[in-house]
Amino acid sequence: MLTAFARAFKTPDLRKKLLFTLGIIVLFRLGQHVPIPGIDYKNVQTCMDLAKGQQGLFGLVNMFSGGALLQITIFALGIMPYITASIILQLLTVVIPRLEALKKEGQTGQAKITQYTRYLTIALAILQGTGLVATARSGSLFQSCPVGGQIVRDDSIFTTAVMVITMTAGTALIMWLGELVTDRGIGNGMSILMFVSIAAGFPSAMWSIKQQGKIMGGWLEFSLVILCGLAMVALVVFVEQAQRRIPVQYAKRMIGRRSYGGTSTYIPMKVNQAGVIPVIFASSLLYIPALIVQFSNSKAGWATWISQNFVKGDHPIYIATYFLLIVFFAFFYVAISFNPEEVADNMKKYGGFIPGIRAGRPTAEYLSYVLNRITWPGALYLGLIALVPTVALVTLNANQNFPFGGTSILIIVGVGLETVKQIESQLQQRHYEGFLR
């Protein structure tokens, strides 16, 4: 693997792409530490030290922003508005006929959908930036900090507008940097930036677990977390690479004097067809009740019940609800992203068929049957992976910033595998030995 890296850097065009990607990553990390105007940075650091990694309700967004959210920097919103906009557009494609028609137009339609995604990202960034400023001003961002309500220096409309515009511009800049990496670098730009944001918090989280450990100076807990992380990485790699290959045979067709078709291929159906999206959906949905209680300041019975059952992640009701939501969203997302009838119609149009299955409706029913069977292990796998941090918090008594969370491991391993495959394909074009041997 090290030899392959050396050969990659010896190739001029590949070296240029790798160095360009590294330069964008450095610029991205610098922006995550530049505070926005109107913020008392000393009070922010004081509250960060008192929090000691306990991020509460904002842990998921803070993870995607590389820790910039709680520091309220120009990249505080991170890549989350773009992820949310992409998911919303993908869901609306099934509902709105206009978007579905654009999707079928190929590259031109996809460019139009990408433009809509950018507009929606800016709108969501303005909304989330306003919410973040309001949360920081009220002191809810750091509830246990005595100076949490003194983070925002000025409550004027002008200062608030400048803060929101700065964070929105930071989100637009992140989106532009990601597109630059996609066009001129290695891998998918947005995925690379998401990978960097999550991986940036690993060293501090691991060292925090070591400091909080009580056995052998914390080294036993540290070693257990490392072993747990390696086991999770191995499991994620195994499942993410697993797929059911459905054979497809194309009949021969004579067009003029030439013969077309007669080839054999397959339809790859991954075990985890939905990726990490069900975990993000379930986590976001479980944040809503706690946020309602937090901003309502109600002392009613329903608020007390939610605070006891849906705020702490180690409660059995929270764990069961989280697991069931992940399973539900896994089936929901697979149902809207893979259309067996459309696949069967395309196969029939080009003379393709599954051996032993008649073309048309029987093929669609067979694909739907296989898809439902293969989604069950994928959904259960996502639920178990996502519950690992919760179990670790209870057994190891670790801090809330557990590094090997289900979402973070899924994203890091998935992005790493795709990036390595792209580098390997470019190396193989030059007859070099690849990474995955």
C-alpha positions as CSV (number, residue, x, y, z in Angstrom):
1,M,0.0,0.0,0.0
2,L,2.8,2.4,0.8
3,T,4.4,1.5,-2.5
4,A,1.2,2.3,-4.2
5,F,1.1,5.7,-2.5
6,A,4.7,6.4,-3.6
7,R,3.8,5.5,-7.2
8,A,0.7,7.7,-7.1
9,F,2.7,10.7,-6.1
10,K,5.2,9.9,-8.9
11,T,2.4,10.2,-11.5
12,P,2.3,14.0,-12.4
13,D,-1.5,14.3,-13.0
14,L,-2.5,12.1,-10.0
15,R,0.0,13.9,-7.7
16,K,-1.5,17.2,-8.8
17,K,-5.0,15.9,-7.9
18,L,-3.9,14.6,-4.5
19,L,-2.0,17.8,-3.6
20,F,-5.0,19.9,-4.7
21,T,-7.3,17.8,-2.4
22,L,-4.9,18.1,0.5
23,G,-4.8,21.9,0.0
24,I,-8.6,22.2,0.1
25,I,-8.7,20.1,3.3
26,V,-6.1,22.4,4.9
27,L,-8.2,25.5,3.9
28,F,-11.4,23.8,5.2
29,R,-9.8,23.0,8.6
30,L,-8.5,26.6,8.9
31,G,-12.0,27.9,8.3
32,Q,-13.4,25.7,11.1
33,H,-11.3,27.7,13.7
34,V,-12.1,31.3,12.5
35,P,-14.8,32.8,14.8
36,I,-17.6,34.9,13.4
37,P,-17.9,38.6,14.3
38,G,-20.1,39.4,17.3
39,I,-19.0,36.4,19.4
40,D,-17.1,36.6,22.7
41,Y,-14.5,33.9,21.9
42,K,-13.2,33.8,25.5
43,N,-16.6,32.9,26.9
44,V,-17.0,30.3,24.1
45,Q,-13.7,28.7,25.1
46,T,-14.7,28.8,28.8
47,C,-18.0,27.0,28.1
48,M,-16.2,24.5,25.8
49,D,-13.8,23.6,28.7
50,L,-16.7,23.2,31.1
51,A,-18.6,21.0,28.7
52,K,-15.8,18.5,28.5
53,G,-17.1,16.9,25.3
54,Q,-20.7,16.6,26.4
55,Q,-22.4,18.1,23.4
56,G,-26.0,17.1,24.3
57,L,-28.6,17.7,21.6
58,F,-26.1,19.4,19.2
59,G,-23.7,16.4,19.0
60,L,-24.7,15.2,15.6
61,V,-24.4,18.6,13.9
62,N,-21.2,19.4,15.8
63,M,-19.7,16.1,14.5
64,F,-20.5,16.9,10.9
65,S,-19.0,20.4,11.4
66,G,-15.8,19.1,12.8
67,G,-16.4,20.7,16.2
68,A,-17.0,24.2,14.6
69,L,-20.6,24.4,15.7
70,L,-20.0,24.8,19.4
71,Q,-17.1,27.1,18.7
72,I,-19.4,29.3,16.5
73,T,-16.9,29.7,13.6
74,I,-17.6,30.8,10.0
75,F,-17.9,27.1,9.1
76,A,-20.2,26.4,12.1
77,L,-23.0,24.9,10.0
78,G,-20.6,22.6,8.2
79,I,-21.8,20.4,5.5
80,M,-25.1,19.6,7.2
81,P,-27.3,22.1,5.2
82,Y,-26.1,20.5,1.9
83,I,-26.7,17.0,3.2
84,T,-30.3,18.0,4.3
85,A,-30.9,19.7,1.0
86,S,-29.7,16.7,-1.0
87,I,-31.9,14.3,1.0
88,I,-35.0,16.6,0.6
89,L,-34.5,16.9,-3.2
90,Q,-34.0,13.1,-3.4
91,L,-37.3,12.5,-1.6
92,L,-39.1,15.2,-3.6
93,T,-38.0,13.6,-6.8
94,V,-40.5,10.7,-6.1
95,V,-43.3,13.1,-5.2
96,I,-43.0,16.0,-7.8
97,P,-43.3,14.9,-11.4
98,R,-41.2,17.8,-12.7
99,L,-38.2,16.7,-10.6
100,E,-38.8,13.1,-11.7
101,A,-38.7,14.2,-15.4
102,L,-35.5,16.2,-14.8
103,K,-33.9,13.1,-13.3
104,K,-34.7,11.1,-16.4
105,E,-33.2,13.7,-18.7
106,G,-29.7,12.6,-17.8
107,Q,-26.8,15.0,-17.3
108,T,-28.7,18.1,-18.2
109,G,-31.5,17.3,-15.8
110,Q,-29.1,16.3,-13.0
111,A,-27.3,19.7,-13.4
112,K,-30.7,21.4,-12.9
113,I,-31.4,19.4,-9.8
114,T,-27.9,20.2,-8.5
115,Q,-28.7,23.9,-8.9
116,Y,-31.9,23.5,-7.0
117,T,-29.9,21.8,-4.3
118,R,-27.6,24.8,-4.0
119,Y,-30.5,27.2,-3.6
120,L,-32.1,25.0,-0.9
121,T,-28.8,24.7,0.8
122,I,-28.5,28.5,1.1
123,A,-32.1,28.7,2.4
124,L,-31.5,26.0,5.0
125,A,-28.2,27.7,6.0
126,I,-30.0,31.0,6.7
127,L,-32.6,29.2,8.8
128,Q,-30.1,27.1,10.7
129,G,-27.8,30.1,11.2
130,T,-30.6,32.1,12.7
131,G,-31.5,29.3,15.0
132,L,-27.9,28.9,16.1
133,V,-27.6,32.6,16.9
134,A,-30.8,32.6,18.8
135,T,-29.8,29.5,20.7
136,A,-26.4,31.0,21.6
137,R,-28.0,34.3,22.7
138,S,-30.5,32.5,25.0
139,G,-27.7,30.4,26.7
140,S,-29.2,27.1,25.5
141,L,-26.1,26.2,23.5
142,F,-24.2,25.6,26.8
143,Q,-26.8,25.1,29.5
144,S,-24.4,24.2,32.3
145,C,-22.0,27.2,31.6
146,P,-22.4,30.3,33.8
147,V,-21.4,32.6,31.0
148,G,-23.4,30.7,28.3
149,G,-25.8,33.6,27.9
150,Q,-22.9,36.1,27.4
151,I,-21.5,34.5,24.2
152,V,-23.2,37.0,21.9
153,R,-21.9,40.5,22.7
154,D,-24.6,42.6,20.9
155,D,-28.3,41.8,20.5
156,S,-28.9,44.3,17.7
157,I,-30.6,43.3,14.5
158,F,-27.5,44.4,12.5
159,T,-25.1,42.2,14.5
160,T,-27.5,39.2,14.2
161,A,-27.8,39.7,10.4
162,V,-24.0,39.9,10.0
163,M,-23.5,36.7,12.0
164,V,-26.2,34.8,10.0
165,I,-24.8,36.1,6.7
166,T,-21.2,35.1,7.7
167,M,-22.3,31.5,8.5
168,T,-24.4,31.3,5.4
169,A,-21.4,32.5,3.3
170,G,-19.3,29.9,5.1
171,T,-21.7,27.2,4.0
172,A,-21.7,28.4,0.4
173,L,-17.9,28.4,0.5
174,I,-17.8,24.8,1.8
175,M,-20.2,23.8,-1.0
176,W,-17.9,25.4,-3.6
177,L,-14.8,23.8,-2.1
178,G,-16.5,20.4,-2.3
179,E,-17.4,20.9,-5.9
180,L,-13.8,21.9,-6.6
181,V,-12.5,18.7,-5.1
182,T,-15.0,16.7,-7.2
183,D,-14.0,18.4,-10.4
184,R,-10.2,18.8,-9.9
185,G,-9.3,16.5,-7.0
186,I,-9.8,12.9,-5.9
187,G,-13.1,11.4,-4.8
188,N,-16.4,13.1,-4.1
189,G,-15.7,16.5,-2.6
190,M,-18.6,16.7,-0.2
191,S,-17.9,13.2,1.1
192,I,-14.2,14.1,1.6
193,L,-15.0,17.2,3.6
194,M,-17.5,15.2,5.7
195,F,-14.8,12.6,6.3
196,V,-12.4,15.3,7.4
197,S,-14.9,16.8,9.8
198,I,-15.6,13.6,11.5
199,A,-12.1,12.3,11.6
200,A,-10.9,15.6,13.1
201,G,-12.6,14.8,16.4
202,F,-11.2,11.4,16.9
203,P,-7.8,12.2,18.6
204,S,-9.3,14.5,21.2
205,A,-12.2,12.1,21.9
206,M,-9.8,9.2,22.3
207,W,-7.6,11.1,24.7
208,S,-10.6,12.2,26.7
209,I,-11.6,8.6,27.2
210,K,-8.1,7.8,28.4
211,Q,-8.2,10.7,30.9
212,Q,-11.6,9.7,32.2
213,G,-10.6,6.0,32.6
214,K,-10.1,4.6,36.1
215,I,-8.4,1.3,35.4
216,M,-4.6,1.2,34.7
217,G,-4.6,5.0,34.3
218,G,-7.3,4.8,31.6
219,W,-5.3,2.7,29.3
220,L,-7.6,-0.3,29.7
221,E,-10.7,1.7,28.6
222,F,-8.6,3.2,25.8
223,S,-7.6,-0.2,24.5
224,L,-11.1,-1.5,24.7
225,V,-12.4,1.4,22.7
226,I,-9.7,0.8,20.1
227,L,-10.6,-2.9,19.8
228,C,-14.2,-2.0,19.6
229,G,-13.5,0.5,16.8
230,L,-11.4,-2.0,14.8
231,A,-14.2,-4.7,15.1
232,M,-16.8,-2.1,13.9
233,V,-14.6,-1.1,11.0
234,A,-14.2,-4.7,9.9
235,L,-17.9,-5.3,10.2
236,V,-18.8,-2.2,8.2
237,V,-16.3,-3.0,5.5
238,F,-17.7,-6.6,5.2
239,V,-21.3,-5.5,5.0
240,E,-20.7,-2.4,2.8
241,Q,-19.0,-4.6,0.2
242,A,-21.6,-7.3,0.4
243,Q,-24.1,-7.5,-2.4
244,R,-26.6,-9.8,-4.1
245,R,-25.8,-10.2,-7.8
246,I,-28.9,-11.0,-9.8
247,P,-27.9,-12.4,-13.2
248,V,-29.3,-10.7,-16.3
249,Q,-29.1,-12.2,-19.8
250,Y,-29.7,-10.0,-22.9
251,A,-31.1,-11.7,-26.1
252,K,-29.3,-11.3,-29.4
253,R,-30.8,-8.7,-31.8
254,M,-30.1,-8.3,-35.5
255,I,-30.0,-4.7,-36.7
256,G,-29.0,-4.7,-40.3
257,R,-26.1,-7.0,-40.7
258,R,-24.9,-6.5,-37.2
259,S,-25.7,-8.6,-34.1
260,Y,-26.3,-6.8,-30.8
261,G,-26.8,-8.2,-27.3
262,G,-26.3,-11.8,-26.2
263,T,-24.2,-10.7,-23.2
264,S,-24.5,-11.6,-19.6
265,T,-24.4,-9.1,-16.7
266,Y,-25.9,-8.7,-13.2
267,I,-27.8,-6.3,-11.1
268,P,-25.8,-5.5,-7.9
269,M,-28.1,-5.1,-4.9
270,K,-26.2,-4.0,-1.8
271,V,-27.1,-5.4,1.6
272,N,-27.0,-1.8,2.9
273,Q,-28.8,-0.2,0.1
274,A,-29.8,2.9,2.1
275,G,-26.3,3.8,3.4
276,V,-26.1,6.1,6.4
277,I,-29.3,8.1,5.6
278,P,-31.7,6.1,8.0
279,V,-29.3,6.8,10.9
280,I,-29.3,10.5,10.1
281,F,-33.1,10.5,9.7
282,A,-33.7,8.7,13.0
283,S,-31.2,10.9,15.0
284,S,-32.8,14.1,13.6
285,L,-36.3,12.9,14.4
286,L,-35.4,12.0,18.0
287,Y,-33.9,15.5,18.5
288,I,-37.3,17.2,17.9
289,P,-39.0,16.2,21.2
290,A,-36.0,17.3,23.3
291,L,-35.7,20.6,21.4
292,I,-39.4,21.3,22.0
293,V,-39.0,20.8,25.7
294,Q,-35.8,22.8,25.8
295,F,-37.3,25.9,24.1
296,S,-40.8,25.7,25.7
297,N,-39.4,25.5,29.3
298,S,-42.6,23.7,30.3
299,K,-43.1,21.9,33.6
300,A,-46.0,19.9,32.4
301,G,-46.2,16.1,32.7
302,W,-45.5,15.5,29.0
303,A,-42.3,17.6,29.2
304,T,-41.1,15.8,32.2
305,W,-41.7,12.4,30.6
306,I,-39.8,13.5,27.4
307,S,-36.9,14.8,29.5
308,Q,-36.7,11.5,31.3
309,N,-37.0,9.2,28.3
310,F,-35.9,11.0,25.2
311,V,-33.0,13.2,26.3
312,K,-30.6,10.6,27.7
313,G,-29.5,8.1,25.1
314,D,-29.1,5.3,27.6
315,H,-32.8,5.0,28.5
316,P,-34.5,1.8,27.2
317,I,-37.4,3.6,25.6
318,Y,-34.9,5.9,23.7
319,I,-32.9,2.9,22.6
320,A,-35.9,0.9,21.4
321,T,-37.4,3.9,19.5
322,Y,-34.0,4.7,17.9
323,F,-33.6,1.2,16.7
324,L,-37.2,0.9,15.3
325,L,-36.9,4.3,13.5
326,I,-33.6,3.2,11.8
327,V,-35.3,0.0,10.6
328,F,-38.3,1.9,9.4
329,F,-36.3,4.6,7.5
330,A,-34.1,1.9,6.0
331,F,-37.1,0.2,4.3
332,F,-38.6,3.7,3.5
333,Y,-35.5,5.0,1.8
334,V,-34.9,1.7,-0.2
335,A,-38.5,1.8,-1.3
336,I,-38.2,5.3,-2.8
337,S,-34.7,5.0,-4.2
338,F,-35.0,1.6,-6.0
339,N,-38.1,1.0,-8.2
340,P,-38.4,-2.6,-9.2
341,E,-41.0,-1.9,-11.9
342,E,-38.8,0.7,-13.6
343,V,-35.8,-1.6,-13.6
344,A,-38.0,-4.4,-15.0
345,D,-39.4,-2.1,-17.8
346,N,-35.9,-1.0,-18.8
347,M,-34.7,-4.6,-18.9
348,K,-37.7,-5.6,-21.1
349,K,-37.1,-2.6,-23.4
350,Y,-33.5,-3.6,-24.1
351,G,-34.3,-7.3,-24.4
352,G,-32.9,-8.3,-21.0
353,F,-34.3,-11.0,-18.7
354,I,-33.5,-12.8,-15.5
355,P,-32.9,-16.6,-16.2
356,G,-36.0,-18.5,-15.0
357,I,-38.1,-15.3,-14.6
358,R,-40.5,-14.0,-17.2
359,A,-40.0,-10.4,-18.3
360,G,-42.4,-7.7,-17.2
361,R,-44.4,-7.9,-14.0
362,P,-42.9,-11.3,-12.8
363,T,-39.4,-9.7,-13.0
364,A,-40.6,-6.7,-10.9
365,E,-42.2,-9.0,-8.3
366,Y,-39.0,-11.0,-8.1
367,L,-36.8,-7.9,-7.7
368,S,-39.2,-6.6,-5.0
369,Y,-39.1,-10.0,-3.2
370,V,-35.3,-10.1,-3.2
371,L,-35.0,-6.4,-2.2
372,N,-37.3,-6.9,0.9
373,R,-35.3,-10.0,2.0
374,I,-31.9,-8.3,1.6
375,T,-33.1,-5.1,3.3
376,W,-33.9,-6.8,6.6
377,P,-30.2,-7.7,7.4
378,G,-29.1,-4.3,6.2
379,A,-31.6,-2.5,8.4
380,L,-30.8,-4.6,11.5
381,Y,-27.1,-4.1,10.9
382,L,-27.6,-0.3,10.8
383,G,-29.6,-0.4,14.0
384,L,-26.9,-2.4,15.8
385,I,-24.1,-0.3,14.5
386,A,-25.9,2.9,15.6
387,L,-26.5,1.5,19.2
388,V,-22.8,0.7,19.8
389,P,-22.0,4.2,21.2
390,T,-25.0,4.0,23.6
391,V,-23.9,0.6,24.9
392,A,-20.3,1.9,25.3
393,L,-21.5,4.9,27.3
394,V,-23.3,2.6,29.7
395,T,-20.6,-0.1,30.1
396,L,-17.5,2.1,29.9
397,N,-19.0,5.1,31.6
398,A,-17.3,7.2,28.8
399,N,-18.1,10.7,27.9
400,Q,-20.8,11.6,25.4
401,N,-18.2,12.3,22.6
402,F,-17.7,8.6,22.0
403,P,-15.5,8.5,18.8
404,F,-16.6,5.2,17.2
405,G,-20.2,6.1,16.8
406,G,-22.3,4.3,14.2
407,T,-22.8,7.3,11.9
408,S,-19.2,8.3,12.0
409,I,-17.8,4.8,11.3
410,L,-20.3,4.3,8.4
411,I,-19.3,7.6,6.8
412,I,-15.6,7.3,7.3
413,V,-15.4,3.7,6.1
414,G,-17.7,4.3,3.2
415,V,-15.9,7.4,2.0
416,G,-12.5,5.8,2.5
417,L,-13.5,2.8,0.4
418,E,-14.8,4.9,-2.5
419,T,-11.8,7.2,-2.5
420,V,-9.4,4.3,-2.5
421,K,-11.3,2.7,-5.4
422,Q,-11.0,5.8,-7.4
423,I,-7.2,6.1,-6.8
424,E,-6.9,2.4,-7.6
425,S,-8.7,2.7,-10.9
426,Q,-6.4,5.6,-11.9
427,L,-3.4,3.5,-10.9
428,Q,-4.6,0.5,-12.9
429,Q,-4.9,2.7,-16.0
430,R,-1.2,3.1,-15.8
431,H,-0.5,-0.6,-15.0
432,Y,0.4,0.1,-11.4
433,E,-0.4,-2.2,-8.5
434,G,-3.5,-1.1,-6.6
435,F,-4.4,-0.5,-2.9
436,L,-6.8,-3.4,-2.4
437,R,-4.6,-6.3,-3.0
